Amino acid sequence: MNIFKSIIKVFKTLTTNAGTEKRRDRFTAKQIQLEELAEELNRVLEGKTDFNFIGITANGYDSLFFVRNDQNFNLEFRALKKIQLPYLEPLEEFASKHNIKFETEKLDRIPYLSLETNTNITETVDLAKRIQKEVFGNNDSTVYKVIP
């Protein structure tokens, strides 16, 4: 739960500061395609990130978070905006279809879905590609921002 609170704090800070020119000059999110996700996940495993997770988003509603679980990863989706709420059910259906254990909860009235995948980097990237394609309609050429 502490990870989720950290993410909420980061998003609130970014949202609060997003309208100021000074903030936009200082902060530019790294952009990647899914083929580069393995490199970013490896940075998490090596402790080269601020947190033990990273996220990606192409348009603000397709945000997936990759949370370190020892040397593997679990995936999470948080409905921080109303536009994200309709994606909870398709993500649950995706998890059920692929026999992935999942849990949907609310923290501070924000629903989130935790997919207990416990996958290595290669498996995590493959899973992210399938979710982005099947649930969010993205493709291999989609460009994502790395968050936080």
KATADA-V429615 format. One record per pair of residues at least 4 apart in sequence whose ideal C-beta (glycine too) atoms are under 7 Angstrom apart, sorted by the first residue. I is the first residue (numbers start at 1). J is the second residue. If there is no record, write none. Layout:
I&J, I&J
This chain:
1&5, 1&107, 2&6, 3&7, 3&51, 3&53, 3&67, 4&8, 4&107, 4&112, 5&9, 6&10, 6&51, 7&11, 7&65, 7&78, 8&12, 8&108, 8&110, 9&13, 10&14, 10&148, 11&15, 11&80, 12&16, 13&17, 14&18, 17&23, 18&23, 20&24, 21&25, 22&26, 23&27, 29&145, 29&146, 29&147, 30&146, 31&143, 31&144, 31&145, 32&36, 32&37, 32&40, 32&144, 32&146, 33&140, 33&141, 33&142, 33&143, 34&125, 34&128, 34&129, 34&132, 34&140, 36&40, 37&41, 37&56, 37&125, 37&128, 38&42, 38&121, 38&125, 39&43, 40&54, 40&146, 41&45, 41&66, 41&73, 41&121, 41&124, 42&46, 42&121, 43&48, 43&49, 44&49, 44&52, 44&53, 44&54, 44&66, 44&68, 45&68, 45&71, 49&54, 50&148, 51&148, 52&67, 52&68, 53&65, 53&66, 53&67, 53&68, 54&66, 54&146, 55&63, 55&64, 55&65, 55&147, 56&64, 56&144, 56&145, 56&146, 56&147, 57&62, 57&63, 57&144, 57&145, 57&147, 58&62, 58&138, 58&142, 58&143, 58&144, 60&81, 61&81, 61&83, 61&84, 61&87, 62&132, 62&136, 62&138, 63&77, 63&78, 64&75, 64&77, 64&128, 64&131, 65&75, 65&76, 66&73, 66&75, 66&124, 67&73, 67&74, 67&76, 68&73, 69&73, 69&74, 69&118, 72&118, 72&119, 72&120, 73&117, 73&119, 73&124, 74&114, 74&115, 74&116, 74&117, 74&118, 75&115, 75&117, 75&127, 76&112, 76&113, 76&114, 77&87, 77&91, 77&112, 77&113, 78&110, 78&112, 79&84, 79&85, 79&88, 79&110, 79&111, 79&112, 80&84, 80&110, 87&91, 87&135, 88&92, 88&104, 88&111, 88&113, 89&93, 90&94, 90&135, 91&95, 91&113, 91&135, 92&96, 92&102, 92&104, 92&113, 93&97, 94&98, 94&131, 94&134, 94&135, 95&100, 95&102, 95&115, 100&115, 100&116, 100&117, 101&116, 102&113, 102&114, 102&115, 102&116, 103&114, 104&111, 104&113, 105&112, 106&110, 106&111, 107&112, 117&124, 117&127, 119&123, 119&124, 119&127, 120&124, 121&125, 122&126, 123&127, 124&128, 125&129, 126&130, 127&131, 128&132, 129&133, 130&134, 131&135, 132&136, 132&138, 132&142, 133&138, 133&139, 138&142
